[in-house]
Amino acid sequence: LVNNAGGVAGQVGRPLEEVTPEDWQVIFDVNLTGAFNFSQAVAPGMKASG
């Protein structure tokens, strides 16, 4: 399994001080929560296949 997805949700080139907590949450959800959810979903099948 390779979690090779990521995004910046339209924040490219935007100064850090202009990124809102809501914007950050979207970025976090896409990049970290998405990888966690996918890994968790495929783990049983991967374990079963050795």
C-alpha positions as CSV (number, residue, x, y, z in Angstrom):
1,L,0.0,0.0,0.0
2,V,1.3,3.4,-1.0
3,N,-0.6,6.4,0.2
4,N,0.6,8.8,-2.4
5,A,-2.1,11.5,-2.5
6,G,-2.0,15.0,-1.4
7,G,-3.3,18.4,-2.0
8,V,-3.2,22.0,-0.8
9,A,-6.9,22.8,-1.4
10,G,-6.3,25.9,-3.4
11,Q,-3.7,27.3,-1.0
12,V,-0.7,27.3,-3.4
13,G,1.3,30.5,-3.0
14,R,-1.1,31.8,-0.3
15,P,0.8,33.3,2.7
16,L,0.5,31.1,5.8
17,E,-1.0,33.9,7.9
18,E,-3.9,34.0,5.5
19,V,-4.8,30.3,5.8
20,T,-7.8,30.0,8.1
21,P,-8.3,27.2,10.5
22,E,-11.1,25.9,8.3
23,D,-8.7,25.9,5.3
24,W,-6.2,24.0,7.3
25,Q,-8.7,21.4,8.4
26,V,-9.5,20.7,4.7
27,I,-5.8,20.3,3.9
28,F,-5.3,18.1,7.0
29,D,-8.3,15.9,6.1
30,V,-7.2,15.4,2.5
31,N,-3.6,14.6,3.3
32,L,-3.7,12.8,6.6
33,T,-7.2,11.6,7.4
34,G,-7.7,10.3,3.9
35,A,-4.5,8.2,4.1
36,F,-5.6,6.9,7.5
37,N,-9.1,6.0,6.3
38,F,-7.8,4.2,3.3
39,S,-5.1,2.3,5.2
40,Q,-7.6,1.2,7.8
41,A,-10.0,0.0,5.1
42,V,-7.5,-2.2,3.2
43,A,-5.7,-3.5,6.3
44,P,-7.9,-6.6,6.8
45,G,-7.5,-7.7,3.2
46,M,-3.7,-7.1,3.3
47,K,-3.3,-9.1,6.6
48,A,-5.4,-11.9,5.2
49,S,-3.3,-12.2,2.1
50,G,-0.1,-12.3,4.1
